[in-house]
Amino acid sequence: MSSKVRLTKYEKEVFVEVAKLVLEVVLIGLVIGVALTSPYGLSKFIPKLNKLRKKHGDEAVDKSLEKIIKDRFVQITYRKGKTIIKITQKGKVRLVDYDIDAISINKHKWDGKWRIVFFDIPEKLRFARNILRSKLIEIGFVKLQKSVWVCPYKCEDEISFISSVFEVEKFVNYGELSKIDCEEYLKNKFDL
């Protein structure tokens, strides 16, 4: 069993930057035509890593790459001379966590419409369902029923991003309502 990679405060900041970049690239799937001799060879295939190397130094970036692999955010396999790098469920959660800070619902003047998210995610995908539920709470949704959530602000792109990362978009529905029976309750909940 390999030892845990410990990071200083500065190295943690570098790690978040490196991990976010690598996980976003790997999310769509990365197949490299050669076997990597080391995980640090990723810089050849993810050019933006070289910019981070110039900004933070080789040692900090290499340590971040080592942590990404040791923490099992990505899975590296070798087949027929090719390196296949895939994001793991753990990596998907981390990516959403990093992007959740960037995801913010524009809470300007309410346009009088209610945004509703409802889903029926199968039990075998319970992990993704639980993450989606917690992220809905985090970005400001109110639970109306078991798998029905409401928010007064536009957020279709944010919901699409979260559900696509976990590959459950076919089970998640988004809509806009101009009228809802419990409108007074919701107005009170959202201070409208």
Buried (B, 14 or more C-beta within 10 A) or exposed (E): EEEEBEBEEEBEBBBBBBBBBBBBBBBEEBEBEEEBEEBBBBBEBBEBBEEBBEEBEEEBBBBBBBBBBEBEBBBBEEEEEEBBBBBBEEBBBBBBBBBBEEBEBEEEEEEEBBBBBBBEBEEEBEBBBEBBBEBBEEBBBBEBEEBBBBBBBBBEEBBEBBBEBBEBBEBBBBEEEEEBEEEEEBEEEBEE
